[in-house]
Amino acid sequence: FLQPWQTTLSTSIAVAMKARQAVRGSRLELDSAKQVLKTAGPSRQEAARLEVENAEDDLVQKTEVAITLMKAVLDNPEPLKDLHELAKAQLIFYATAAEALSTVQGELEELSVAAEGDYRKSRDH
């Protein structure tokens, strides 16, 4: 139950997160190109404008890829199925642990009462 969930985390979600980082980087490049355009002299203006256009195109393309990857993560029913299996396994584990602890607690209570009785008897004599 953990392996499928781990696979989902390390593949689909990780790829989507990398795509988001690429969008962030592309946005920074666009901002930088716009700043260069603002400060560019007349001789450099056309090259700076082309740089801004290229950066805009790159941002749009990376954003579309990121959106597609994020939608793929959300549309895939496997992660929810895997999470359900994990929750079910956890429920079984904790129910079994509670049952075992309840049994031990009863035995410990009996031992405690007996030990206290023995202790009191030894103090009375």
Secondary structure, 3 states (H helix, E strand, C coil): CHHHHHHHHHHHHHHHHHHHHHHHHHHHHHHHHHHHHHHCCCCCHHHHHHHHHHHHHHHHHHHHHHHHHHHHHHHCCHHHHHHHHHHHHHHHHHHHHHHHHHHHHHHHHHHHHHHHHHHHHHHHC
